[in-house]
Amino acid sequence: MWRRPVLALRTVTTTTFSTPCTSPLPLSHVILSPGETPEKPPVVFMHGLFGNKNNFTFVGKHLGKLTGRKVVSVDLRNHGDSGHGDAMGWREMASDIKNLLEQERLVPTGCLIGHSMGGKVAMVTTLLWPELISSIIVADVSPCHPPTVPGLPFSGILQVLSKLSWPPGLSLSQARKAAHIKLQEDIPNIAIRNFLLTNLIERDGRVQLRVNLPVLSAHLNDLLGFPDDLSQTYEGPTLFLGGSQSPYISPSTFPSIFQHFPKASISHIPGAGHWLHADQPQAFVQAVSNFLKPTTFPLWE
């Protein structure tokens, strides 16, 4: 684990930004673990682009069992079962999370854990409202524009998904098989296809995608970046956790990380790619558990 030496303490700065121009959207969420230790603040998971709250079911349940904490997983706006809206800015998404935390009495939150796009939402939320967040884990992303990664052409994925359609009367399983066939030429990686097709649902007698593709397409360039007008810092416990086979957290991103999170620790999970919680779930839960409480837990009892 790489940790920057702490040279001096700085006061956490609070936001000077005005309230986002749009009202917060309701966010669907699921409680993966009720929490056996009420005095321990909860953990909240946020997924990446094209993901949903079910991405963390396996690791979230085990994390709750190992730590005794309440574990919640959230659908971000325009994803999963959450509300749809034309806005897809980082401050709008952070405002959604703040609203959820306060309405569901999840504050103070013990730890925000965000993967990829969700990691950026977690960072912005923490930088804008640091008093609500006790700690943060950012999974395989940094506060800067990511490198080009072979096999992850997000613009191409959006184009391919937008062309999918199914006739009435087709079952969900039949639609999934048909979609696999349509996608395999453009997306040869079966794991990525399986991940994307978790968005297939049957609604009103028709199979459809539950992600808001037009809005995601319109805001893709913004979603691949990070707000460059954020000057705040967060002095709380912070872990940037990457996959050893992913370039998203590399030495070139360290200055950007420490600019906003001066006390951050940086670690990588061996044998994991961008979806580190799916590639190496045991190691992921171990790393998160050690961060929340530095000790070793017996896994998968």
C-alpha positions in Angstrom: 0.0 0.0 0.0 1.3 3.4 -1.0 0.6 6.2 1.5 1.7 9.8 1.1 3.5 11.2 4.2 1.4 13.7 6.1 3.4 17.0 6.2 0.8 19.3 7.7 -2.8 19.3 8.7 -5.2 21.3 6.7 -8.8 22.3 7.6 -11.5 20.6 5.6 -13.0 23.2 3.3 -16.7 23.3 2.8 -18.5 24.0 -0.4 -19.1 27.5 -1.8 -21.2 26.2 -4.6 -24.9 27.0 -4.8 -27.6 24.3 -4.7 -27.7 22.3 -7.9 -30.2 23.7 -10.4 -32.3 20.6 -10.4 -34.1 19.0 -7.5 -32.7 15.7 -6.2 -34.1 12.6 -7.8 -35.4 9.6 -5.7 -32.8 6.8 -5.6 -33.7 3.2 -5.4 -31.6 1.3 -2.9 -31.4 -2.0 -1.1 -30.2 -3.0 2.3 -27.7 -5.8 1.9 -27.0 -6.1 5.6 -29.1 -4.7 8.4 -26.1 -4.2 10.7 -25.6 -6.1 13.9 -23.8 -3.2 15.6 -26.0 -0.1 15.5 -23.3 2.2 16.9 -21.2 1.6 13.8 -22.2 4.0 11.0 -23.4 2.4 7.7 -21.5 1.7 4.5 -23.0 2.9 1.2 -22.1 1.4 -2.2 -22.4 3.2 -5.5 -22.0 1.5 -8.9 -20.3 2.5 -12.1 -21.6 3.5 -15.6 -24.2 1.0 -16.8 -24.3 -0.7 -13.4 -26.9 -1.0 -10.7 -27.3 -1.6 -7.0 -27.2 -5.4 -7.5 -23.6 -5.3 -8.6 -22.5 -5.3 -4.9 -24.9 -7.9 -3.5 -22.3 -10.6 -3.0 -19.5 -8.5 -1.5 -22.0 -6.2 0.4 -23.6 -9.1 2.3 -20.2 -10.5 3.3 -18.9 -7.1 4.3 -21.9 -6.7 6.6 -21.3 -10.1 8.1 -17.6 -9.4 8.8 -17.9 -5.9 10.1 -21.4 -5.8 11.7 -22.2 -2.7 9.8 -25.4 -1.8 7.9 -24.6 -2.0 4.2 -26.7 -0.2 1.6 -26.3 -0.3 -2.2 -27.8 2.5 -4.4 -29.0 2.9 -8.0 -27.7 6.3 -9.2 -29.9 8.5 -11.3 -30.7 7.2 -14.8 -29.7 3.7 -13.7 -31.4 0.7 -12.3 -34.8 1.5 -10.6 -33.9 5.1 -9.7 -35.5 8.2 -11.2 -34.7 9.5 -14.7 -33.8 13.1 -15.5 -32.1 15.2 -18.2 -29.3 16.4 -15.9 -26.4 14.1 -15.3 -23.8 16.4 -13.7 -21.6 15.4 -10.8 -23.2 17.9 -8.4 -26.7 16.7 -9.3 -25.7 13.1 -8.6 -23.9 14.1 -5.4 -27.1 16.0 -4.3 -29.1 12.9 -5.0 -26.8 10.9 -2.6 -26.9 13.6 0.1 -30.7 13.6 -0.1 -30.8 9.9 0.3 -28.4 9.8 3.2 -30.4 12.4 5.1 -33.9 11.0 4.3 -32.9 7.4 5.2 -31.0 8.6 8.3 -27.7 7.1 7.0 -25.7 10.0 8.3 -23.1 10.2 9.5 -22.1 7.7 6.9 -19.3 5.4 8.0 -18.0 5.0 4.5 -19.0 5.8 0.9 -17.7 3.2 -1.5 -17.9 4.0 -5.2 -16.7 2.1 -8.2 -15.8 4.0 -11.4 -18.5 6.6 -12.0 -19.8 5.8 -8.6 -16.4 6.6 -7.2 -16.5 10.0 -8.7 -19.9 10.6 -7.3 -18.6 9.5 -3.9 -15.6 11.9 -4.2 -17.8 14.9 -5.2 -20.3 14.2 -2.4 -17.5 13.9 0.1 -15.8 17.1 -1.1 -19.0 19.1 -1.0 -20.4 17.8 2.3 -17.4 16.3 4.3 -19.3 16.6 7.5 -21.6 13.8 6.4 -18.9 11.3 5.5 -16.6 9.5 8.0 -14.4 7.9 5.3 -14.4 7.0 1.6 -13.2 4.2 -0.6 -12.7 5.0 -4.3 -12.6 1.8 -6.5 -10.5 1.9 -9.6 -11.0 5.5 -10.6 -9.3 8.9 -9.8 -10.3 12.6 -9.9 -9.1 13.0 -13.5 -9.9 11.9 -17.0 -9.2 8.2 -17.3 -6.9 6.7 -19.8 -8.1 4.9 -22.9 -8.7 1.2 -22.0 -8.9 -1.5 -24.6 -12.2 -3.4 -24.3 -14.0 -0.5 -22.6 -15.2 1.7 -25.5 -18.0 3.5 -23.6 -19.2 5.5 -26.6 -19.3 2.3 -28.7 -21.1 0.5 -25.9 -23.8 3.2 -25.9 -24.2 3.0 -29.6 -24.5 -0.8 -29.6 -27.0 -0.8 -26.7 -29.1 1.9 -28.3 -29.7 -0.4 -31.3 -31.1 -3.3 -29.3 -34.8 -4.0 -29.6 -37.1 -6.9 -29.0 -40.5 -7.8 -30.3 -43.5 -8.0 -28.0 -44.0 -11.4 -26.4 -40.4 -12.3 -26.1 -39.5 -13.6 -22.6 -36.6 -12.1 -20.6 -34.5 -15.2 -21.0 -35.1 -15.2 -24.8 -34.3 -11.5 -25.0 -31.0 -12.0 -23.1 -29.9 -14.8 -25.4 -30.8 -12.7 -28.5 -28.9 -9.7 -27.0 -25.8 -11.8 -26.4 -25.7 -12.8 -30.0 -26.2 -9.2 -31.2 -23.5 -7.9 -28.9 -20.8 -10.5 -29.2 -19.3 -9.0 -32.4 -18.9 -5.5 -30.9 -18.3 -6.7 -27.3 -16.4 -10.0 -27.5 -15.8 -10.0 -23.7 -18.5 -12.2 -22.3 -18.1 -10.8 -18.8 -18.7 -7.3 -20.0 -21.8 -8.5 -22.0 -23.2 -10.2 -18.9 -22.6 -7.0 -16.9 -24.4 -4.9 -19.5 -27.3 -7.2 -19.8 -28.1 -7.0 -16.1 -29.9 -3.9 -17.3 -32.5 -6.0 -19.2 -35.9 -5.9 -17.5 -39.5 -6.8 -18.5 -41.9 -4.0 -18.0 -45.5 -3.6 -19.3 -45.1 -6.8 -21.3 -42.0 -5.7 -23.1 -38.3 -6.3 -22.6 -36.3 -3.1 -22.3 -33.2 -1.6 -20.9 -33.6 0.3 -17.7 -30.6 2.7 -18.2 -31.4 6.1 -19.7 -29.3 5.8 -22.8 -30.1 9.2 -24.4 -29.1 11.1 -21.3 -26.0 9.0 -20.8 -25.0 9.6 -24.4 -25.5 13.3 -24.1 -23.3 13.6 -21.0 -20.7 10.9 -21.8 -17.8 13.3 -22.2 -18.6 14.9 -18.8 -18.9 11.4 -17.2 -15.5 10.4 -18.4 -14.0 13.5 -16.7 -14.1 15.2 -13.3 -15.1 18.7 -12.4 -12.1 20.9 -12.7 -13.5 23.7 -10.6 -13.6 21.7 -7.4 -10.9 23.1 -5.0 -12.0 21.4 -1.8 -10.0 18.9 0.1 -11.1 16.1 2.4 -8.9 15.2 5.4 -10.7 12.1 6.5 -9.6 8.5 6.0 -9.5 7.7 2.3 -8.5 4.6 0.3 -8.0 4.5 -3.5 -8.3 0.8 -4.3 -7.4 -0.2 -7.9 -7.0 -3.4 -9.9 -3.4 -4.4 -10.6 -4.4 -5.1 -14.2 -6.2 -1.8 -14.7 -4.5 1.6 -15.6 -7.1 3.8 -13.9 -5.1 4.3 -10.7 -1.4 4.8 -11.7 1.4 7.1 -10.6 0.3 9.7 -13.1 -3.0 10.1 -11.2 -1.4 10.5 -7.8 -1.0 14.3 -7.9 -4.7 14.6 -8.7 -5.6 12.2 -5.9 -3.5 14.0 -3.3 -4.7 17.4 -4.4 -8.2 16.6 -3.1 -7.4 13.8 -0.6 -4.1 14.6 1.1 -4.4 11.7 3.5 -5.2 9.0 0.9 -3.8 5.6 0.9 -3.4 3.8 -2.5 -3.5 0.1 -2.9 -4.1 -2.4 -5.7 -5.7 -5.9 -5.7 -3.5 -8.5 -7.5 -5.2 -10.2 -10.4 -8.0 -7.7 -10.7 -9.1 -5.5 -13.6 -11.5 -2.6 -13.6 -14.3 -4.5 -12.1 -12.2 -5.5 -9.1 -15.1 -6.4 -6.8 -16.2 -9.0 -9.4 -12.7 -10.2 -10.4 -11.4 -10.7 -6.9 -14.4 -10.5 -4.4 -12.6 -12.0 -1.5 -9.6 -9.7 -1.7 -11.9 -6.8 -2.3 -13.9 -7.5 0.9 -10.7 -8.1 2.8 -9.3 -4.7 1.7 -12.5 -2.9 2.6 -12.7 -4.7 5.9 -9.1 -3.9 6.8 -9.7 -0.2 6.0 -12.9 0.0 8.1 -11.2 -1.9 11.0 -7.5 -2.8 10.6 -7.6 -6.5 11.3 -7.8 -9.8 9.5 -11.2 -11.5 9.1 -11.9 -15.2 8.3 -13.6 -15.0 4.9 -16.6 -17.0 3.6 -17.3 -19.0 6.7 
